[in-house]
């Protein structure tokens, strides 16, 4: 039944509206903002704070994700295959967006991704407070962004760009050229703390060979990233040994590298002789054909077996991430080594796994505690019960009445509970990993077998 005494929201004061909006989700507030100009103005006065924004320009699905204390809001430029309701329409110049709402968030269909995403974000800034909001990630796919400078210029008003990620689903040479030409401007104006470069851009260079000039293509260099906090470069062939030894980063992930084992050895020795405490994590994919054991990498170093695994099962560096903002844990192998710096006793862990060099100095994220060790095995007794146990069962020893036992169940004399023999013979995988459960099952069968032997002896004595 409809309320007969409705009270318009715009007649509440800011404090009262703030109390009301605490009970609404972000997408409910967006839907409410389309009801009237007075309501939208009231929302702007309340200024519900947004703490972080993730923005992605992608040919698959462009998204805006708002984060606040109340929860998250997801906006996409694709309609989901779920029921939707019409929310409202935005018109800015030639851009028109029809907002639809589903259980997954707010949606609109775009004809111009470059302007459409920014138009949607501009509307959100009218009804929410972005004063202290950081862009936690700005992801650009050059397949749909022809001019990366135009897109990036729309976000220079944000005081904090935490991560810039550049992808390329389908190669577009014009978009690559525009990105390469404007990279210095983008870095200077956005000032990201972290960058992921997932594109390989070739550019012509002039060299002299045998007294004559030669023009050929070389990978584009991005020297502006060497002093960022965190870098991940998918195509890092352009990073030379000199570049590598002078990196001033906290986290560096260099994929498809041309760095040699000798260069990595120099890097470790330089770190050992320095007093820098900036580096947390270094990861380098070695060229094909490198020594998987890493003897040259450890040459001339005093190394010990690493003890990190005794305290943590994996590296907790939150910036070990690649194409997405999701961090990828690293499980340290048992073959890891450690070196200790003499000047301050700082320890670094060295691992070489699958042709990749890992150098871990410290955690800058939550520590992952080690998995509790399995219960101690009883090797002598376990081996004794393991051999021939199934054969004893399958002999189908007769019971005290002279009948063969039923294959489906036995009875254990200790607690009078039935043991399912078929279950024993088809031990589940988790039981195989639980050595104590396996041991206890053998114990039960032995007790049963021992009891039957006693019964047979008594029967023979009576006869």
N, C-alpha and C positions, 0 to 999 in steps of 0.2 A: 504494500500500500504506500502511495506517495506521501511524503511528509507535507502536511498542510501549512507548515510554518517554516519554509526554507529561509536561510539567512545567507545572502551573497558573500562569498569569500572576500571580495575586495573591501567589504565594510569592516573586516577585522584589522587590528593594528599589526605592526610588524612582529611584535613579540607573540601575539596570539597565533599569527600565521606560522611562525617558526615552530610553535608547539604542535600545530596541526600537521605540518609537512613532515615532522619526525615519524609519523605513522604511514607515510606514503613512500613507495619505491621511486627510483629515479625515472623509470619509464611512465609511471602514473603521473608524475609531475610534468613530464613532457606532454602527455595527453591533456592534462589540465590546462597547460599553457595556451592551447588552441581554443579554449572556450570563449574568451573575450579579451579585449585589450586591457581592461581593468585587472583581470586576473594575471595576465602576463606582466603587467607593471608591478603588481603586488609580489610576484615571484622574484622579480629583479630586485625589489627592496629587501626581501628576506635574504637573498644571496646565499643559498645553500652552497657550501664550499666543495669544490672539486680538488682532489689532491694530486691526481696524475691522469695523463691522457696517453693512450696508445693509438697511433694513426698508421694505417697501412693502405698504400695504393697498389693494387694487385689486379691482374687480369682475371683471376679466379673470383675474388671477392674482396672489395675494398671495405675497410672497417674503421670505425671510431669506437674506442672503448674508454668510458669515463669511470674513474674510481673515486669513491668517497667513503666517509665513515659509515654511511647508510648502506653501502653496497655498490655494485657495478651496473653500468648501462652499456649495452652493446648496440651499435648502429651499423647496418650493413647496406651495401648498394645492390643486394640481391634479395628477392623474395623467397622465403623458405617454403618447403612443401608442407606447411602446417596452416591451420585456420588463422586468418588475420582479420583485424578490424581497422577501418579508416580512422586516422587520428586528426589529420589536418594537412594543409597545403602551404608551402613556402614559395614565394615568387620574388626573386631578386634579379632585376634586369631580364635577360633571356633565359635564366635558370628557373625552372619550376620543379619543385620536389613534392611528391605526394607521400606523406608519412603514413606508414601502416604499422600496426602493432601486433606482435604474436607473443607466444610464451617465451621466445628467445630474445626479444628486444624490439627495437624500432628499425624499420626498413624503408628504403626508397630505391626506385629504379633510376639510374643515371644515364644520360646520353653524353655528358662531358664529365669525365672522372676528375680532371684537374680542378675545375671550378665547382663541381657538385659536392665533393667531399668538404671543401673549405666552406661552401655555403651552409652545409649542415652543421659544421662546427661553429660557424658564426652565430647560427640560431641558438645553439646550446649556450654560447657565452652571454646571450641576452637574458637567459633565465637562470643560469647558475653563476657562481662566483669562481672565476679562474685566476684570481689575483695571485694565489700561492701555488698554482698548478704547474707541475713540471711535465714536459713531454718525455715519458719514460722510454718511448721508442717512436721514431719517425722512419717508416719503412717505405722505400721507393723501388718499384719495379720498372726498369727502363723500357719494358715492353709496352707500358701504357703511359709513361711520362716522357714526352718528347723533349720538354725543356725543364730540366731539374731545377734551374735557377728560379724560374717563376714559382714553382711549387714551394721551394725552400724560403723564398722571400715572404711568403704568407705567414711564416712562423717565427720571424725574427723578433716579434714582440714578446715571445715567451722568454722568460729570464733563464730558463734551465732546459736544455736539450740533453737528456742523459745518454741516449743511444741513437745513432744514425745507421740505418742498414740499407744497403744498395744491392738489389737483385737484378736478374735479367732472365725471365722465363723464355722469351723468344728474342733472338738477337736483332737489335735495331741499331745500325751504324750511326744514323743521325743522332739518336738519343745518346749513344756512347760518346760521340764527339762533343755534344753539348755538355755532358757531364764532365768530361775531361777538361774542357776549356773553362768551366765555371767551378771546378773543384776548390781552387784557392779561395774564391769568393764565398762558397758555401761554408768552408771551414772557418773562415774569419768571422762570418756573421752568425752562424748557428752555435759555434763553439761547443761541439759535442764532447762529452767525457769518454764516450765509447763509440767505436765504429766497427761495422762489418762491411767489407767490400767483397761482394760475390761476383764481380764482373772482371773480365780480362780485356783491357783496351790497349790496342796496339797503336803506336804513333810513329811517324817517319823521323828518323834521325840521320845526321850527316856524319860520316866517319871517313878517315883517310886510310887507304890501303895501297901499299906499294906506290906511293907518290901520287895517287889519284883519289878524288873524292867519290864516295859511294853512299847512296841513299838506300836505307833499308828499314824495315819495321822492327821496333823494339817494344816490349811491354811498357805501358805508361807508369811513371814513378809517382808515388803519393807521399812525398817526404814530410808533408804536414802532419802525418799521423804518428811520427816517431816519439812525440812527447805527450801523447794522450794517455789516459789512465789504462784503457783496455782496448786492444786491437785484435781483430780476427780477419785475416786476409786469405781468401780462397785460392788466389793465384799469386803466389809470392815469389815467383822466379826473379822479379826485379830487385829484390832485397839482397844486397851484396854482403860479403863478410864485414866490410867496414860499417855498413848500416846496422848490421846485426849486433856488432860489439858495442855500438853506441846507442842502442835503444834505451829510452828512459820511460819505461812503462811499469805498470803493476801486473798486467796480464797480457801475454802475447801468444796468439795461436797462428802459426804460419803453415799453411797447407801448400802442397805442390811446390816445395822449396827446392832450390839448387844448392843449398848450403851443404858443405862437406862435413864429414866426421871430424876433420881437423879444425874446422871453424867452431864446432860445438865444444871441442876440447879447449880451444882458446877462450871461449865464452865462460866456461866453468872456472878456468884459472883466473880470468879477469875478475870474476865475482869473488873468488877466494881472496884476492889481493885487495879488493875494494872495501869500503865501509858503508856502502849504500844499503839502506833498508827499504827501498821502494819496491823491488821485485817480489811478487808472490808466486807467479806461475808462468812457465815458459813451455811451449809445446811446438815442436817442429817436425813436419813430415819429411823424412829423408828421401832423397832420390832413389829410384829403383836400382837395385844392385848393391846398396850399402850393406855393410856387415851388420847382420841382425844382432850379433852378440855385443857390439859396441866396444871392442877392445881399443880401437883408436880414440874413441871418445873419452875413455877412462885412463888413457896412457899418461903416466907421470903423476897420477893423483893418488892420494892416500884414501882409500875407500873402505867402508865397513858394510856389513849386512844391515839393511835398514830395519829400524824398530817401530816405524810409524804405524804399521798394521796392528801393533799391540794396543794402541790407543784409539785408532780410528779405522774404519773399514774402507773409507773412500775420501778423496779430496773434497773439501767443502767449499772450494772456491766458487762463489755464485756467478762469476764472470767467465766460466768455462762454457761458453755457448757459441752457437754457430749461426745458422740461418734464422733462428727464432730467439725470443728472449728467454726461453726455457733453458735452464742450466743443465749440463750433462755431467753426472758424477763420474769420477775416475776411480776404478778399483785398482789399488796398487798390487802388482804381482809379487809373489814370494821372492823373486830374483832381484828386487829393488835394492839399490845401494844408497849409502849416504856419505856425504862429505861434511866436514866441520870447519868453519872459518875460524882461523886462529885469533883474529883481532877481537871478536865478540862472541865466539862460541856458537854462532848461528849455524843451524843444521839445515842442509838441503837434501832432499830425496831425489835420486836419479833413477829413472825407469826407461827401458827401451822395449817397446811392445809393438809388434807388427810393423816394423820400419818407422816408428814414430818415437822421437826423443821427448821425454817429459822431465821437467825440472821444477820441483815443488819446494818452496821455501817456508811458507806459512799459510794459515787459513785466514780468510777475511769474510767468512760466512759461518753458519752454524755447524758445529762439529758433529759428524756422524759417529755415534758410539760403536764399538766393535760388537759383533754378534757373539753371544755367550758361547764358550767352547762346549762341544758335545760331552755327555757324561763319559767318564773314563771306561775304556774297554777292559775286558778281562781276557786277554789274548789266549792264554792256555786253555781255559775252560770253553771259551767261545769256539776255538778250533776243534776241540774235542766233540762238542755237541753239533758242530756244523757238518762234520763228515758222517755220512751214512744215516742221518736222521730221517730223511725221506724214504730211504730204502726200508727202514724198520717199520714205518707206517704202512708202506705199500705191501709188506708181507702179510698184512691182515691177520695178525695173531688171533687165535680164537679166544673168546672170553670165558668166564668161569663156567658157563653152561655148555661150552663146547661149540657155540655158534660163532660164525665170523662176525666181527663188529661191523656196524653200519658205517658206510664210508662218509656219511654226512656229519656225524658228530661222535665225540668221545666225551667221557666225563673225567674231570681232573679230581684226584682224591683230596687235594688240599683244601679247596673251597667249594667243591661240588658244583662248579660251573662247567657247562658244556664247552668244548673246544671244537670249532668248525674246522675239520681237516681240509675240506676243499679250499677254505679261505687260507689255510696254512700253505697248501701247495701252490696257491695263486696269490702269493703275498703281494699286497699293494706296493706301489713304488715308494710311498712315504714310509712304509714299514721297513723297506729295504734300506732306506737312509737312516732309520732309527735303529742303531745297532742293539740298543738295550731291549727294544720290543722284540727284535729277532731272537735275541738271547733268551728272553723270558718264554717265548713260544717253544723253543727247544727244551727249556727246562720242564715245561708242562708235559711235553711228549715223553721225556725221560721218566718223569714221575709215573706217568701212566704205564709205560713199558715195565718199570720196576715193580709196580703193584701187580701187574699180570704175571710176571715171573714168580712172585711170591705165591700168588693164587695157584699157579700151576704146580709149584713144589708141594704145597699143602695137599693138593688133590692127589699127587703121586704118592705122598706118604700115607694117605688114607687108604689108597688102593693096595 
